[in-house]
Amino acid sequence: MGLHPPFGGCECRCYGPSVQAPAFHRQTLAAARWGLAGGAAPRAPGVLLRRLPGTFCFPPQRRGGQGRSAWVSALVRVADYYSPAMLGLQTDQEVLGELVRTKLPAVAALMDGHGVLWTLVVSRWFICLFVDILPMETVLRIWDCLFNEGSKIIFRVALTLIKQHQAFILEATSVADICERFKEITRGSFVTECHTFMQKIFTEPGSLSMATIIRLRESCRARLQAQG
């Protein structure tokens, strides 16, 4: 059983159940099971893998090991979402807030004006990695890119959703209205037309380097730790 074709420069190789998965993939499955054991929220990795019976999907080895490095990096970052303190999750939500403040200042001003914390509107996006939030066909393509490009793909998806629906979000007049509109932007033809959506995530947010993500993570994590 094969997955979807390459997208956004990403590839995947699929192996049937008769082929033994390599060691790093077995570690991935173990990480997914650990996520399931961590409680109801961090179930997404296990849910996705269980919905792909008989299929092992992972990025190919590139020159210099880049494919596997991005895979491991993505797993390490995501695993930190499900630690007892969920510091990785809190950090990345703050990072998204800083990116929105830079790239979509009107949305950031709306959130600040109503005192809405980012965790109220995007925590499920990060915890579930968009599983059960976006259509599964779109999620599969996001995960292909996540394991090949690294965790900055999560921010590209989030920023694309927000930017594409910026005018709709800015019409909100209350905290409840803002929360409801963030639910609404994960539905509709924009996210179901996965080919167009995946093209958009590499254009809509503009430049977004891993160096920028790392710098913001360091500053946001330090701020959260200082707050206790």
Secondary structure, DSSP 8 states (H G I E B T S, - for coil): ------BTTB--EEE-TTS---HHHHHHHHHHHHHHHT-SGGGHHHHHHHTSTT-EEE----GGGHHHHHHHHHHHHHHGGGSTT-HHHHHHHHHHHHHHHHH-HHHHHHHHHTT--HHHHHHHHHHHTTTTTS-HHHHHHHHHHHHHH-THHHHHHHHHHHHHTHHHHHT--SHHHHHHHHHHTTSSHHHHSHHHHHHHHTTTT----HHHHHHHHHHHHHHHHHH-
